[in-house]
Amino acid sequence: MDIASIASALISAQVGQVQLAVAAKLAKMNAEQGASVVQLLEAAKGNFDRLANVAAGIGTSLDISV
C-alpha cells in the first residue's frame, strides 16, 4: 500500500466514526422523544379520567364573547 491509500483509509475511517456518532445521537434523541410522547399521553389520560365524571353537556355552550 502506498501512503495515499493509507491516508485515504484513515480519513474514511474517521468519517465513518463521525457518521456513527451522529446516528447514535439521533437514535438517542428519537428515544427521548418517544418517552416524552408517552408522558404526554399518560397526562392526557389522567386529565380525561378526571373529566369522565362530569355531567353530560358541560362545556357545550360556552360564551367566549367579550
PDBQT receptor file of N, H, CA, C and O in Angstrom, charges set to zero:
ATOM      1  N   MET A   1       0.836  -1.194   0.000  1.00  0.00    +0.000 N 
ATOM      2  CA  MET A   1       0.000   0.000   0.000  1.00  0.00    +0.000 C 
ATOM      3  C   MET A   1       0.874   1.249   0.000  1.00  0.00    +0.000 C 
ATOM      4  O   MET A   1       1.923   1.291   0.643  1.00  0.00    +0.000 OA
ATOM      5  N   ASP A   2       0.441   2.224  -0.704  1.00  0.00    +0.000 N 
ATOM      6  H   ASP A   2      -0.411   2.189  -1.226  1.00  0.00    +0.000 HD
ATOM      7  CA  ASP A   2       1.183   3.469  -0.700  1.00  0.00    +0.000 C 
ATOM      8  C   ASP A   2       0.603   4.426   0.351  1.00  0.00    +0.000 C 
ATOM      9  O   ASP A   2      -0.445   4.157   0.938  1.00  0.00    +0.000 OA
ATOM     10  N   ILE A   3       1.273   5.500   0.569  1.00  0.00    +0.000 N 
ATOM     11  H   ILE A   3       2.124   5.718   0.093  1.00  0.00    +0.000 HD
ATOM     12  CA  ILE A   3       0.900   6.472   1.599  1.00  0.00    +0.000 C 
ATOM     13  C   ILE A   3      -0.488   7.065   1.334  1.00  0.00    +0.000 C 
ATOM     14  O   ILE A   3      -1.263   7.267   2.269  1.00  0.00    +0.000 OA
ATOM     15  N   ALA A   4      -0.801   7.339   0.082  1.00  0.00    +0.000 N 
ATOM     16  H   ALA A   4      -0.172   7.175  -0.678  1.00  0.00    +0.000 HD
ATOM     17  CA  ALA A   4      -2.102   7.931  -0.254  1.00  0.00    +0.000 C 
ATOM     18  C   ALA A   4      -3.245   6.982   0.085  1.00  0.00    +0.000 C 
ATOM     19  O   ALA A   4      -4.294   7.419   0.559  1.00  0.00    +0.000 OA
ATOM     20  N   SER A   5      -3.053   5.703  -0.153  1.00  0.00    +0.000 N 
ATOM     21  H   SER A   5      -2.201   5.348  -0.538  1.00  0.00    +0.000 HD
ATOM     22  CA  SER A   5      -4.096   4.729   0.168  1.00  0.00    +0.000 C 
ATOM     23  C   SER A   5      -4.314   4.628   1.674  1.00  0.00    +0.000 C 
ATOM     24  O   SER A   5      -5.449   4.540   2.143  1.00  0.00    +0.000 OA
ATOM     25  N   ILE A   6      -3.213   4.643   2.427  1.00  0.00    +0.000 N 
ATOM     26  H   ILE A   6      -2.292   4.714   2.046  1.00  0.00    +0.000 HD
ATOM     27  CA  ILE A   6      -3.309   4.576   3.886  1.00  0.00    +0.000 C 
ATOM     28  C   ILE A   6      -4.001   5.834   4.421  1.00  0.00    +0.000 C 
ATOM     29  O   ILE A   6      -4.863   5.741   5.295  1.00  0.00    +0.000 OA
ATOM     30  N   ALA A   7      -3.637   6.981   3.915  1.00  0.00    +0.000 N 
ATOM     31  H   ALA A   7      -2.937   7.057   3.205  1.00  0.00    +0.000 HD
ATOM     32  CA  ALA A   7      -4.255   8.237   4.353  1.00  0.00    +0.000 C 
ATOM     33  C   ALA A   7      -5.732   8.249   4.006  1.00  0.00    +0.000 C 
ATOM     34  O   ALA A   7      -6.559   8.677   4.810  1.00  0.00    +0.000 OA
ATOM     35  N   SER A   8      -6.063   7.784   2.825  1.00  0.00    +0.000 N 
ATOM     36  H   SER A   8      -5.391   7.436   2.171  1.00  0.00    +0.000 HD
ATOM     37  CA  SER A   8      -7.464   7.733   2.405  1.00  0.00    +0.000 C 
ATOM     38  C   SER A   8      -8.269   6.789   3.298  1.00  0.00    +0.000 C 
ATOM     39  O   SER A   8      -9.408   7.088   3.658  1.00  0.00    +0.000 OA
ATOM     40  N   ALA A   9      -7.677   5.658   3.650  1.00  0.00    +0.000 N 
ATOM     41  H   ALA A   9      -6.752   5.416   3.358  1.00  0.00    +0.000 HD
ATOM     42  CA  ALA A   9      -8.355   4.699   4.524  1.00  0.00    +0.000 C 
ATOM     43  C   ALA A   9      -8.572   5.288   5.913  1.00  0.00    +0.000 C 
ATOM     44  O   ALA A   9      -9.632   5.090   6.508  1.00  0.00    +0.000 OA
ATOM     45  N   LEU A  10      -7.583   6.007   6.438  1.00  0.00    +0.000 N 
ATOM     46  H   LEU A  10      -6.722   6.168   5.955  1.00  0.00    +0.000 HD
ATOM     47  CA  LEU A  10      -7.718   6.639   7.753  1.00  0.00    +0.000 C 
ATOM     48  C   LEU A  10      -8.806   7.719   7.752  1.00  0.00    +0.000 C 
ATOM     49  O   LEU A  10      -9.602   7.813   8.686  1.00  0.00    +0.000 OA
ATOM     50  N   ILE A  11      -8.826   8.515   6.708  1.00  0.00    +0.000 N 
ATOM     51  H   ILE A  11      -8.179   8.438   5.949  1.00  0.00    +0.000 HD
ATOM     52  CA  ILE A  11      -9.858   9.563   6.602  1.00  0.00    +0.000 C 
ATOM     53  C   ILE A  11     -11.239   8.933   6.495  1.00  0.00    +0.000 C 
ATOM     54  O   ILE A  11     -12.190   9.407   7.116  1.00  0.00    +0.000 OA
ATOM     55  N   SER A  12     -11.350   7.873   5.715  1.00  0.00    +0.000 N 
ATOM     56  H   SER A  12     -10.578   7.488   5.211  1.00  0.00    +0.000 HD
ATOM     57  CA  SER A  12     -12.643   7.182   5.583  1.00  0.00    +0.000 C 
ATOM     58  C   SER A  12     -13.088   6.595   6.913  1.00  0.00    +0.000 C 
ATOM     59  O   SER A  12     -14.275   6.617   7.239  1.00  0.00    +0.000 OA
ATOM     60  N   ALA A  13     -12.139   6.069   7.682  1.00  0.00    +0.000 N 
ATOM     61  H   ALA A  13     -11.175   6.051   7.417  1.00  0.00    +0.000 HD
ATOM     62  CA  ALA A  13     -12.471   5.512   8.990  1.00  0.00    +0.000 C 
ATOM     63  C   ALA A  13     -12.954   6.605   9.935  1.00  0.00    +0.000 C 
ATOM     64  O   ALA A  13     -13.905   6.401  10.689  1.00  0.00    +0.000 OA
ATOM     65  N   GLN A  14     -12.300   7.764   9.898  1.00  0.00    +0.000 N 
ATOM     66  H   GLN A  14     -11.526   7.930   9.286  1.00  0.00    +0.000 HD
ATOM     67  CA  GLN A  14     -12.712   8.877  10.755  1.00  0.00    +0.000 C 
ATOM     68  C   GLN A  14     -14.104   9.383  10.361  1.00  0.00    +0.000 C 
ATOM     69  O   GLN A  14     -14.923   9.687  11.228  1.00  0.00    +0.000 OA
ATOM     70  N   VAL A  15     -14.366   9.470   9.075  1.00  0.00    +0.000 N 
ATOM     71  H   VAL A  15     -13.701   9.223   8.370  1.00  0.00    +0.000 HD
ATOM     72  CA  VAL A  15     -15.685   9.894   8.600  1.00  0.00    +0.000 C 
ATOM     73  C   VAL A  15     -16.740   8.890   9.051  1.00  0.00    +0.000 C 
ATOM     74  O   VAL A  15     -17.835   9.279   9.457  1.00  0.00    +0.000 OA
ATOM     75  N   GLY A  16     -16.416   7.610   8.982  1.00  0.00    +0.000 N 
ATOM     76  H   GLY A  16     -15.526   7.294   8.652  1.00  0.00    +0.000 HD
ATOM     77  CA  GLY A  16     -17.339   6.580   9.437  1.00  0.00    +0.000 C 
ATOM     78  C   GLY A  16     -17.637   6.695  10.914  1.00  0.00    +0.000 C 
ATOM     79  O   GLY A  16     -18.777   6.492  11.331  1.00  0.00    +0.000 OA
ATOM     80  N   GLN A  17     -16.624   7.020  11.723  1.00  0.00    +0.000 N 
ATOM     81  H   GLN A  17     -15.698   7.185  11.384  1.00  0.00    +0.000 HD
ATOM     82  CA  GLN A  17     -16.825   7.199  13.155  1.00  0.00    +0.000 C 
ATOM     83  C   GLN A  17     -17.750   8.386  13.427  1.00  0.00    +0.000 C 
ATOM     84  O   GLN A  17     -18.615   8.314  14.299  1.00  0.00    +0.000 OA
ATOM     85  N   VAL A  18     -17.570   9.460  12.693  1.00  0.00    +0.000 N 
ATOM     86  H   VAL A  18     -16.867   9.519  11.984  1.00  0.00    +0.000 HD
ATOM     87  CA  VAL A  18     -18.433  10.643  12.861  1.00  0.00    +0.000 C 
ATOM     88  C   VAL A  18     -19.866  10.295  12.482  1.00  0.00    +0.000 C 
ATOM     89  O   VAL A  18     -20.808  10.693  13.168  1.00  0.00    +0.000 OA
ATOM     90  N   GLN A  19     -20.030   9.558  11.397  1.00  0.00    +0.000 N 
ATOM     91  H   GLN A  19     -19.265   9.235  10.839  1.00  0.00    +0.000 HD
ATOM     92  CA  GLN A  19     -21.374   9.170  10.967  1.00  0.00    +0.000 C 
ATOM     93  C   GLN A  19     -22.042   8.289  12.008  1.00  0.00    +0.000 C 
ATOM     94  O   GLN A  19     -23.233   8.448  12.276  1.00  0.00    +0.000 OA
ATOM     95  N   LEU A  20     -21.297   7.363  12.598  1.00  0.00    +0.000 N 
ATOM     96  H   LEU A  20     -20.329   7.234  12.379  1.00  0.00    +0.000 HD
ATOM     97  CA  LEU A  20     -21.854   6.511  13.651  1.00  0.00    +0.000 C 
ATOM     98  C   LEU A  20     -22.226   7.327  14.882  1.00  0.00    +0.000 C 
ATOM     99  O   LEU A  20     -23.254   7.067  15.508  1.00  0.00    +0.000 OA
ATOM    100  N   ALA A  21     -21.405   8.310  15.236  1.00  0.00    +0.000 N 
ATOM    101  H   ALA A  21     -20.570   8.521  14.728  1.00  0.00    +0.000 HD
ATOM    102  CA  ALA A  21     -21.702   9.157  16.384  1.00  0.00    +0.000 C 
ATOM    103  C   ALA A  21     -22.970   9.966  16.146  1.00  0.00    +0.000 C 
ATOM    104  O   ALA A  21     -23.799  10.106  17.045  1.00  0.00    +0.000 OA
ATOM    105  N   VAL A  22     -23.121  10.495  14.946  1.00  0.00    +0.000 N 
ATOM    106  H   VAL A  22     -22.447  10.382  14.216  1.00  0.00    +0.000 HD
ATOM    107  CA  VAL A  22     -24.324  11.263  14.606  1.00  0.00    +0.000 C 
ATOM    108  C   VAL A  22     -25.550  10.352  14.625  1.00  0.00    +0.000 C 
ATOM    109  O   VAL A  22     -26.601  10.739  15.135  1.00  0.00    +0.000 OA
ATOM    110  N   ALA A  23     -25.425   9.161  14.080  1.00  0.00    +0.000 N 
ATOM    111  H   ALA A  23     -24.571   8.846  13.666  1.00  0.00    +0.000 HD
ATOM    112  CA  ALA A  23     -26.546   8.216  14.071  1.00  0.00    +0.000 C 
ATOM    113  C   ALA A  23     -26.930   7.825  15.490  1.00  0.00    +0.000 C 
ATOM    114  O   ALA A  23     -28.117   7.706  15.795  1.00  0.00    +0.000 OA
ATOM    115  N   ALA A  24     -25.947   7.624  16.362  1.00  0.00    +0.000 N 
ATOM    116  H   ALA A  24     -24.983   7.721  16.115  1.00  0.00    +0.000 HD
ATOM    117  CA  ALA A  24     -26.240   7.282  17.759  1.00  0.00    +0.000 C 
ATOM    118  C   ALA A  24     -26.944   8.436  18.461  1.00  0.00    +0.000 C 
ATOM    119  O   ALA A  24     -27.879   8.215  19.229  1.00  0.00    +0.000 OA
ATOM    120  N   LYS A  25     -26.506   9.658  18.206  1.00  0.00    +0.000 N 
ATOM    121  H   LYS A  25     -25.746   9.838  17.581  1.00  0.00    +0.000 HD
ATOM    122  CA  LYS A  25     -27.140  10.841  18.817  1.00  0.00    +0.000 C 
ATOM    123  C   LYS A  25     -28.588  10.972  18.341  1.00  0.00    +0.000 C 
ATOM    124  O   LYS A  25     -29.480  11.262  19.139  1.00  0.00    +0.000 OA
ATOM    125  N   LEU A  26     -28.822  10.760  17.049  1.00  0.00    +0.000 N 
ATOM    126  H   LEU A  26     -28.098  10.524  16.401  1.00  0.00    +0.000 HD
ATOM    127  CA  LEU A  26     -30.182  10.842  16.519  1.00  0.00    +0.000 C 
ATOM    128  C   LEU A  26     -31.073   9.749  17.105  1.00  0.00    +0.000 C 
ATOM    129  O   LEU A  26     -32.240   9.996  17.407  1.00  0.00    +0.000 OA
ATOM    130  N   ALA A  27     -30.532   8.553  17.265  1.00  0.00    +0.000 N 
ATOM    131  H   ALA A  27     -29.583   8.352  17.019  1.00  0.00    +0.000 HD
ATOM    132  CA  ALA A  27     -31.304   7.461  17.851  1.00  0.00    +0.000 C 
ATOM    133  C   ALA A  27     -31.662   7.773  19.297  1.00  0.00    +0.000 C 
ATOM    134  O   ALA A  27     -32.776   7.492  19.741  1.00  0.00    +0.000 OA
ATOM    135  N   LYS A  28     -30.716   8.356  20.035  1.00  0.00    +0.000 N 
ATOM    136  H   LYS A  28     -29.812   8.584  19.675  1.00  0.00    +0.000 HD
ATOM    137  CA  LYS A  28     -30.979   8.726  21.430  1.00  0.00    +0.000 C 
ATOM    138  C   LYS A  28     -32.053   9.813  21.498  1.00  0.00    +0.000 C 
ATOM    139  O   LYS A  28     -32.949   9.750  22.340  1.00  0.00    +0.000 OA
ATOM    140  N   MET A  29     -31.965  10.797  20.623  1.00  0.00    +0.000 N 
ATOM    141  H   MET A  29     -31.237  10.848  19.939  1.00  0.00    +0.000 HD
ATOM    142  CA  MET A  29     -32.966  11.865  20.607  1.00  0.00    +0.000 C 
ATOM    143  C   MET A  29     -34.339  11.303  20.267  1.00  0.00    +0.000 C 
ATOM    144  O   MET A  29     -35.341  11.727  20.843  1.00  0.00    +0.000 OA
ATOM    145  N   ASN A  30     -34.395  10.359  19.342  1.00  0.00    +0.000 N 
ATOM    146  H   ASN A  30     -33.581  10.015  18.874  1.00  0.00    +0.000 HD
ATOM    147  CA  ASN A  30     -35.655   9.749  18.950  1.00  0.00    +0.000 C 
ATOM    148  C   ASN A  30     -36.257   8.985  20.124  1.00  0.00    +0.000 C 
ATOM    149  O   ASN A  30     -37.467   9.032  20.346  1.00  0.00    +0.000 OA
ATOM    150  N   ALA A  31     -35.416   8.285  20.872  1.00  0.00    +0.000 N 
ATOM    151  H   ALA A  31     -34.433   8.246  20.692  1.00  0.00    +0.000 HD
ATOM    152  CA  ALA A  31     -35.892   7.540  22.045  1.00  0.00    +0.000 C 
ATOM    153  C   ALA A  31     -36.410   8.494  23.112  1.00  0.00    +0.000 C 
ATOM    154  O   ALA A  31     -37.422   8.213  23.755  1.00  0.00    +0.000 OA
ATOM    155  N   GLU A  32     -35.727   9.623  23.308  1.00  0.00    +0.000 N 
ATOM    156  H   GLU A  32     -34.905   9.852  22.786  1.00  0.00    +0.000 HD
ATOM    157  CA  GLU A  32     -36.170  10.612  24.293  1.00  0.00    +0.000 C 
ATOM    158  C   GLU A  32     -37.501  11.227  23.871  1.00  0.00    +0.000 C 
ATOM    159  O   GLU A  32     -38.360  11.488  24.712  1.00  0.00    +0.000 OA
ATOM    160  N   GLN A  33     -37.672  11.457  22.579  1.00  0.00    +0.000 N 
ATOM    161  H   GLN A  33     -36.974  11.245  21.895  1.00  0.00    +0.000 HD
ATOM    162  CA  GLN A  33     -38.932  11.999  22.088  1.00  0.00    +0.000 C 
ATOM    163  C   GLN A  33     -40.055  10.997  22.297  1.00  0.00    +0.000 C 
ATOM    164  O   GLN A  33     -41.176  11.374  22.638  1.00  0.00    +0.000 OA
ATOM    165  N   GLY A  34     -39.754   9.723  22.094  1.00  0.00    +0.000 N 
ATOM    166  H   GLY A  34     -38.844   9.417  21.817  1.00  0.00    +0.000 HD
ATOM    167  CA  GLY A  34     -40.751   8.679  22.326  1.00  0.00    +0.000 C 
ATOM    168  C   GLY A  34     -41.184   8.660  23.775  1.00  0.00    +0.000 C 
ATOM    169  O   GLY A  34     -42.369   8.505  24.071  1.00  0.00    +0.000 OA
ATOM    170  N   ALA A  35     -40.228   8.817  24.687  1.00  0.00    +0.000 N 
ATOM    171  H   ALA A  35     -39.266   8.943  24.447  1.00  0.00    +0.000 HD
ATOM    172  CA  ALA A  35     -40.555   8.855  26.116  1.00  0.00    +0.000 C 
ATOM    173  C   ALA A  35     -41.406  10.085  26.436  1.00  0.00    +0.000 C 
ATOM    174  O   ALA A  35     -42.315  10.009  27.261  1.00  0.00    +0.000 OA
ATOM    175  N   SER A  36     -41.120  11.204  25.796  1.00  0.00    +0.000 N 
ATOM    176  H   SER A  36     -40.381  11.266  25.125  1.00  0.00    +0.000 HD
ATOM    177  CA  SER A  36     -41.902  12.419  26.017  1.00  0.00    +0.000 C 
ATOM    178  C   SER A  36     -43.336  12.239  25.528  1.00  0.00    +0.000 C 
ATOM    179  O   SER A  36     -44.278  12.704  26.170  1.00  0.00    +0.000 OA
ATOM    180  N   VAL A  37     -43.497  11.573  24.406  1.00  0.00    +0.000 N 
ATOM    181  H   VAL A  37     -42.731  11.196  23.884  1.00  0.00    +0.000 HD
ATOM    182  CA  VAL A  37     -44.838  11.315  23.877  1.00  0.00    +0.000 C 
ATOM    183  C   VAL A  37     -45.618  10.425  24.840  1.00  0.00    +0.000 C 
ATOM    184  O   VAL A  37     -46.806  10.644  25.074  1.00  0.00    +0.000 OA
ATOM    185  N   VAL A  38     -44.946   9.424  25.394  1.00  0.00    +0.000 N 
ATOM    186  H   VAL A  38     -43.981   9.246  25.204  1.00  0.00    +0.000 HD
ATOM    187  CA  VAL A  38     -45.612   8.541  26.362  1.00  0.00    +0.000 C 
ATOM    188  C   VAL A  38     -46.041   9.337  27.582  1.00  0.00    +0.000 C 
ATOM    189  O   VAL A  38     -47.156   9.153  28.071  1.00  0.00    +0.000 OA
ATOM    190  N   GLN A  39     -45.188  10.215  28.084  1.00  0.00    +0.000 N 
ATOM    191  H   GLN A  39     -44.282  10.364  27.687  1.00  0.00    +0.000 HD
ATOM    192  CA  GLN A  39     -45.544  11.044  29.245  1.00  0.00    +0.000 C 
ATOM    193  C   GLN A  39     -46.728  11.947  28.914  1.00  0.00    +0.000 C 
ATOM    194  O   GLN A  39     -47.624  12.119  29.741  1.00  0.00    +0.000 OA
ATOM    195  N   LEU A  40     -46.742  12.520  27.729  1.00  0.00    +0.000 N 
ATOM    196  H   LEU A  40     -46.014  12.380  27.057  1.00  0.00    +0.000 HD
ATOM    197  CA  LEU A  40     -47.844  13.387  27.312  1.00  0.00    +0.000 C 
ATOM    198  C   LEU A  40     -49.147  12.606  27.240  1.00  0.00    +0.000 C 
ATOM    199  O   LEU A  40     -50.189  13.091  27.680  1.00  0.00    +0.000 OA
ATOM    200  N   LEU A  41     -49.092  11.399  26.685  1.00  0.00    +0.000 N 
ATOM    201  H   LEU A  41     -48.245  11.005  26.328  1.00  0.00    +0.000 HD
ATOM    202  CA  LEU A  41     -50.301  10.579  26.595  1.00  0.00    +0.000 C 
ATOM    203  C   LEU A  41     -50.803  10.163  27.973  1.00  0.00    +0.000 C 
ATOM    204  O   LEU A  41     -52.010  10.124  28.212  1.00  0.00    +0.000 OA
ATOM    205  N   GLU A  42     -49.879   9.852  28.877  1.00  0.00    +0.000 N 
ATOM    206  H   GLU A  42     -48.899   9.883  28.682  1.00  0.00    +0.000 HD
ATOM    207  CA  GLU A  42     -50.279   9.485  30.234  1.00  0.00    +0.000 C 
ATOM    208  C   GLU A  42     -50.936  10.674  30.940  1.00  0.00    +0.000 C 
ATOM    209  O   GLU A  42     -51.918  10.499  31.660  1.00  0.00    +0.000 OA
ATOM    210  N   ALA A  43     -50.405  11.869  30.741  1.00  0.00    +0.000 N 
ATOM    211  H   ALA A  43     -49.606  12.011  30.156  1.00  0.00    +0.000 HD
ATOM    212  CA  ALA A  43     -51.001  13.059  31.342  1.00  0.00    +0.000 C 
ATOM    213  C   ALA A  43     -52.391  13.322  30.761  1.00  0.00    +0.000 C 
ATOM    214  O   ALA A  43     -53.320  13.671  31.489  1.00  0.00    +0.000 OA
ATOM    215  N   ALA A  44     -52.523  13.152  29.452  1.00  0.00    +0.000 N 
ATOM    216  H   ALA A  44     -51.768  12.868  28.861  1.00  0.00    +0.000 HD
ATOM    217  CA  ALA A  44     -53.829  13.354  28.823  1.00  0.00    +0.000 C 
ATOM    218  C   ALA A  44     -54.834  12.330  29.330  1.00  0.00    +0.000 C 
ATOM    219  O   ALA A  44     -55.999  12.660  29.553  1.00  0.00    +0.000 OA
ATOM    220  N   LYS A  45     -54.392  11.093  29.513  1.00  0.00    +0.000 N 
ATOM    221  H   LYS A  45     -53.446  10.825  29.332  1.00  0.00    +0.000 HD
ATOM    222  CA  LYS A  45     -55.276  10.053  30.037  1.00  0.00    +0.000 C 
ATOM    223  C   LYS A  45     -55.723  10.397  31.448  1.00  0.00    +0.000 C 
ATOM    224  O   LYS A  45     -56.887  10.206  31.798  1.00  0.00    +0.000 OA
ATOM    225  N   GLY A  46     -54.790  10.909  32.270  1.00  0.00    +0.000 N 
ATOM    226  H   GLY A  46     -53.844  11.064  31.986  1.00  0.00    +0.000 HD
ATOM    227  CA  GLY A  46     -55.146  11.316  33.632  1.00  0.00    +0.000 C 
ATOM    228  C   GLY A  46     -56.166  12.434  33.635  1.00  0.00    +0.000 C 
ATOM    229  O   GLY A  46     -57.101  12.421  34.436  1.00  0.00    +0.000 OA
ATOM    230  N   ASN A  47     -55.995  13.413  32.738  1.00  0.00    +0.000 N 
ATOM    231  H   ASN A  47     -55.235  13.424  32.088  1.00  0.00    +0.000 HD
ATOM    232  CA  ASN A  47     -56.957  14.509  32.650  1.00  0.00    +0.000 C 
ATOM    233  C   ASN A  47     -58.308  14.001  32.155  1.00  0.00    +0.000 C 
ATOM    234  O   ASN A  47     -59.353  14.444  32.631  1.00  0.00    +0.000 OA
ATOM    235  N   PHE A  48     -58.287  13.085  31.214  1.00  0.00    +0.000 N 
ATOM    236  H   PHE A  48     -57.438  12.725  30.828  1.00  0.00    +0.000 HD
ATOM    237  CA  PHE A  48     -59.527  12.547  30.682  1.00  0.00    +0.000 C 
ATOM    238  C   PHE A  48     -60.276  11.760  31.755  1.00  0.00    +0.000 C 
ATOM    239  O   PHE A  48     -61.501  11.830  31.848  1.00  0.00    +0.000 OA
ATOM    240  N   ASP A  49     -59.522  11.006  32.570  1.00  0.00    +0.000 N 
ATOM    241  H   ASP A  49     -58.527  10.949  32.495  1.00  0.00    +0.000 HD
ATOM    242  CA  ASP A  49     -60.155  10.229  33.640  1.00  0.00    +0.000 C 
ATOM    243  C   ASP A  49     -60.853  11.142  34.646  1.00  0.00    +0.000 C 
ATOM    244  O   ASP A  49     -61.919  10.798  35.157  1.00  0.00    +0.000 OA
ATOM    245  N   ARG A  50     -60.264  12.296  34.930  1.00  0.00    +0.000 N 
ATOM    246  H   ARG A  50     -59.398  12.575  34.515  1.00  0.00    +0.000 HD
ATOM    247  CA  ARG A  50     -60.907  13.240  35.856  1.00  0.00    +0.000 C 
ATOM    248  C   ARG A  50     -62.177  13.828  35.266  1.00  0.00    +0.000 C 
ATOM    249  O   ARG A  50     -63.124  14.122  35.995  1.00  0.00    +0.000 OA
ATOM    250  N   LEU A  51     -62.203  14.000  33.957  1.00  0.00    +0.000 N 
ATOM    251  H   LEU A  51     -61.433  13.761  33.365  1.00  0.00    +0.000 HD
ATOM    252  CA  LEU A  51     -63.375  14.593  33.307  1.00  0.00    +0.000 C 
ATOM    253  C   LEU A  51     -64.458  13.555  33.011  1.00  0.00    +0.000 C 
ATOM    254  O   LEU A  51     -65.548  13.917  32.570  1.00  0.00    +0.000 OA
ATOM    255  N   ALA A  52     -64.183  12.303  33.241  1.00  0.00    +0.000 N 
ATOM    256  H   ALA A  52     -63.297  12.008  33.599  1.00  0.00    +0.000 HD
ATOM    257  CA  ALA A  52     -65.153  11.246  32.939  1.00  0.00    +0.000 C 
ATOM    258  C   ALA A  52     -66.388  11.353  33.833  1.00  0.00    +0.000 C 
ATOM    259  O   ALA A  52     -67.468  10.905  33.448  1.00  0.00    +0.000 OA
ATOM    260  N   ASN A  53     -66.242  11.936  35.013  1.00  0.00    +0.000 N 
ATOM    261  H   ASN A  53     -65.365  12.300  35.326  1.00  0.00    +0.000 HD
ATOM    262  CA  ASN A  53     -67.359  12.043  35.952  1.00  0.00    +0.000 C 
ATOM    263  C   ASN A  53     -68.173  13.320  35.777  1.00  0.00    +0.000 C 
ATOM    264  O   ASN A  53     -69.153  13.521  36.494  1.00  0.00    +0.000 OA
ATOM    265  N   VAL A  54     -67.797  14.172  34.857  1.00  0.00    +0.000 N 
ATOM    266  H   VAL A  54     -67.001  14.008  34.274  1.00  0.00    +0.000 HD
ATOM    267  CA  VAL A  54     -68.519  15.418  34.626  1.00  0.00    +0.000 C 
ATOM    268  C   VAL A  54     -69.843  15.101  33.934  1.00  0.00    +0.000 C 
ATOM    269  O   VAL A  54     -69.924  14.214  33.084  1.00  0.00    +0.000 OA
ATOM    270  N   ALA A  55     -70.863  15.838  34.317  1.00  0.00    +0.000 N 
ATOM    271  H   ALA A  55     -70.797  16.558  35.008  1.00  0.00    +0.000 HD
ATOM    272  CA  ALA A  55     -72.195  15.609  33.741  1.00  0.00    +0.000 C 
ATOM    273  C   ALA A  55     -72.192  15.870  32.240  1.00  0.00    +0.000 C 
ATOM    274  O   ALA A  55     -71.403  16.668  31.734  1.00  0.00    +0.000 OA
ATOM    275  N   ALA A  56     -73.072  15.195  31.551  1.00  0.00    +0.000 N 
ATOM    276  H   ALA A  56     -73.713  14.547  31.961  1.00  0.00    +0.000 HD
ATOM    277  CA  ALA A  56     -73.190  15.358  30.105  1.00  0.00    +0.000 C 
ATOM    278  C   ALA A  56     -73.616  16.767  29.757  1.00  0.00    +0.000 C 
ATOM    279  O   ALA A  56     -74.462  17.346  30.438  1.00  0.00    +0.000 OA
ATOM    280  N   GLY A  57     -73.041  17.324  28.707  1.00  0.00    +0.000 N 
ATOM    281  H   GLY A  57     -72.354  16.853  28.154  1.00  0.00    +0.000 HD
ATOM    282  CA  GLY A  57     -73.421  18.655  28.242  1.00  0.00    +0.000 C 
ATOM    283  C   GLY A  57     -72.593  19.778  28.831  1.00  0.00    +0.000 C 
ATOM    284  O   GLY A  57     -72.731  20.920  28.393  1.00  0.00    +0.000 OA
ATOM    285  N   ILE A  58     -71.750  19.509  29.790  1.00  0.00    +0.000 N 
ATOM    286  H   ILE A  58     -71.638  18.581  30.146  1.00  0.00    +0.000 HD
ATOM    287  CA  ILE A  58     -70.926  20.554  30.398  1.00  0.00    +0.000 C 
ATOM    288  C   ILE A  58     -69.917  21.058  29.343  1.00  0.00    +0.000 C 
ATOM    289  O   ILE A  58     -69.204  20.274  28.717  1.00  0.00    +0.000 OA
ATOM    290  N   GLY A  59     -69.884  22.347  29.176  1.00  0.00    +0.000 N 
ATOM    291  H   GLY A  59     -70.463  22.984  29.684  1.00  0.00    +0.000 HD
ATOM    292  CA  GLY A  59     -68.919  22.957  28.262  1.00  0.00    +0.000 C 
ATOM    293  C   GLY A  59     -69.379  23.006  26.816  1.00  0.00    +0.000 C 
ATOM    294  O   GLY A  59     -68.608  23.415  25.948  1.00  0.00    +0.000 OA
ATOM    295  N   THR A  60     -70.614  22.601  26.525  1.00  0.00    +0.000 N 
ATOM    296  H   THR A  60     -71.241  22.268  27.230  1.00  0.00    +0.000 HD
ATOM    297  CA  THR A  60     -71.047  22.596  25.128  1.00  0.00    +0.000 C 
ATOM    298  C   THR A  60     -71.513  23.952  24.670  1.00  0.00    +0.000 C 
ATOM    299  O   THR A  60     -71.449  24.243  23.475  1.00  0.00    +0.000 OA
ATOM    300  N   SER A  61     -71.982  24.798  25.572  1.00  0.00    +0.000 N 
ATOM    301  H   SER A  61     -72.034  24.562  26.543  1.00  0.00    +0.000 HD
ATOM    302  CA  SER A  61     -72.445  26.139  25.172  1.00  0.00    +0.000 C 
ATOM    303  C   SER A  61     -71.647  27.183  25.949  1.00  0.00    +0.000 C 
ATOM    304  O   SER A  61     -72.183  27.847  26.837  1.00  0.00    +0.000 OA
ATOM    305  N   LEU A  62     -70.403  27.321  25.624  1.00  0.00    +0.000 N 
ATOM    306  H   LEU A  62     -69.967  26.781  24.903  1.00  0.00    +0.000 HD
ATOM    307  CA  LEU A  62     -69.505  28.244  26.294  1.00  0.00    +0.000 C 
ATOM    308  C   LEU A  62     -69.533  29.575  25.561  1.00  0.00    +0.000 C 
ATOM    309  O   LEU A  62     -69.309  29.626  24.351  1.00  0.00    +0.000 OA
ATOM    310  N   ASP A  63     -69.811  30.668  26.301  1.00  0.00    +0.000 N 
ATOM    311  H   ASP A  63     -69.993  30.626  27.283  1.00  0.00    +0.000 HD
ATOM    312  CA  ASP A  63     -69.854  32.015  25.711  1.00  0.00    +0.000 C 
ATOM    313  C   ASP A  63     -68.486  32.656  25.890  1.00  0.00    +0.000 C 
ATOM    314  O   ASP A  63     -68.071  32.936  27.015  1.00  0.00    +0.000 OA
ATOM    315  N   ILE A  64     -67.784  32.887  24.784  1.00  0.00    +0.000 N 
ATOM    316  H   ILE A  64     -68.122  32.659  23.870  1.00  0.00    +0.000 HD
ATOM    317  CA  ILE A  64     -66.458  33.488  24.881  1.00  0.00    +0.000 C 
ATOM    318  C   ILE A  64     -66.451  34.922  24.346  1.00  0.00    +0.000 C 
ATOM    319  O   ILE A  64     -65.384  35.463  24.056  1.00  0.00    +0.000 OA
ATOM    320  N   SER A  65     -67.618  35.539  24.211  1.00  0.00    +0.000 N 
ATOM    321  H   SER A  65     -68.485  35.099  24.447  1.00  0.00    +0.000 HD
ATOM    322  CA  SER A  65     -67.662  36.913  23.712  1.00  0.00    +0.000 C 
ATOM    323  C   SER A  65     -67.176  37.878  24.800  1.00  0.00    +0.000 C 
ATOM    324  O   SER A  65     -67.290  37.609  25.996  1.00  0.00    +0.000 OA
ATOM    325  N   VAL A  66     -66.636  39.000  24.346  1.00  0.00    +0.000 N 
ATOM    326  H   VAL A  66     -66.543  39.218  23.374  1.00  0.00    +0.000 HD
ATOM    327  CA  VAL A  66     -66.103  39.977  25.286  1.00  0.00    +0.000 C 
ATOM    328  C   VAL A  66     -66.964  41.202  25.282  1.00  0.00    +0.000 C 
ATOM    329  O   VAL A  66     -66.687  42.155  26.011  1.00  0.00    +0.000 OA
TER     330      VAL A  66
